[in-house]
Amino acid sequence: MRRLARIAALGGIFLSADALAWGGDGHRAVGAIADQLIAGSRAQQQVAALLLPGESLEQVANWADCVKGSFCGPQTEEMQAYTAANPKHSEYHYTDVPFQDTQYRDHAVGTADDDIVQMLGQAIAVLRGKGEAGGTPPRFSPRQALLIVTHLAGDIHQPLHVGAAYVGKDGGYALPRAAKQIDAVNMFDARGGNNLLLDDVKLGAAGAQLIPARPAPDAADAAVAAVKPAAAGDKPRQLTRPFHAYWDSTVVDYAMRRVGARTPQQFAQIVIAGKPVVAANGGDAAGWPHQWADDALVVAKQAYADATPGKVAYQTSGKGEVYQVWALSVPDNYPVASSAIAKEQLIKGGYHLAALLQAIWP
């Protein structure tokens, strides 16, 4: 029920293309990095055999988010078949381990049998031709497994998709050791950071001062932007922004701006040319999702370190549901620190995805 409440909260607070983890550009950047790293390998050949003509990992990286609605366009027959076979697919993208923890443990507080770590494991097994543990029929075709792995390899490196915040009744973070402690009286679930609200006007102004502007678009893009009309019924700018949404999309924009990239492909080219040092995964690939989750918990501590929640308040969604929120205070230089983390995590996501595919198809 708590996981369902988190999904409902997304609908009540903030639901748009920006609600996609890492945003569209972030996932495409992870896919673009992997595309370039596996070029010319057997893994690239096997990936191409599962993708449609003209598709790349970059182009399909958002597929698992696009199946959630119509914001990417009409649902295809493939998407409809996937969602019918996977009614809990929206829950595959995250886990809710308290960010103070140091390790993802199966069946511990915040985990679930269909969370991101478990579903990555199942998709990896399908790609390796091993089906699912226990002999149950796989819920993914090999192509769907590739699409899921490509996307979730990005999601699991977004720190708030692993490390969750729980808040005490007087504000401040709490650490649950049993699910029953999260009683919505003395301890609350901040729903992956969706109910922690930043002052978007203040933080946006700080970002404008601290982060370089995006590189100028080419002539064709500039011409399109110049004639694009304002959308009818545009809503005024929101004064607050969920912490989760900030980490999904704002930090990706900042990270790309800081390296001078206008597109995800440019970002991939720039960071690969910089020859980043990315720690190798250890042991069998089946255990890598657990390792990635453990690393994300380290990073989540950094994300939450200087973000301080105030006392609980209550808001009402458009459906009349009452939920808890907290005003979140962050330092003025938070855009700099958070975008540096985002750049590192996007790089890890791309390099780890490439390493996984090459481990599956050496």
Secondary structure, 3 states (H helix, E strand, C coil): CHHHHHHHHHHHHCCCHHHCCCHHHHHHHHHHHHHHHCCCCHHHHHHHHHCCCCCCHHHHCCHHHHCCCCCCCCCCHHHHHHHHHCCCHHHHHCCCEECCCCCCCCCCCCCCCCCHHHHHHHHHHHHCCCCCHHHCCCCCCHHHHHHHHHHHHHHCCCHHHCEECEEECCCCEECCCCHHHCCCCCEEECHHHCCEEEEHHHHHHHHHHHCCCCCCCCHHHHHHHHHCCCCCCCCCCCCEEEHHHHHHHHHHHHHHHHHCCCCHHHHHHHHHHCCCCCCCCCCCHHHHHHHHHHHHHHHHHHHHHCCEECCCEEEECCCCCEEEEEEEECCCCHHHHHHHHHHHHHHHHHHHHHHHHHHHCC
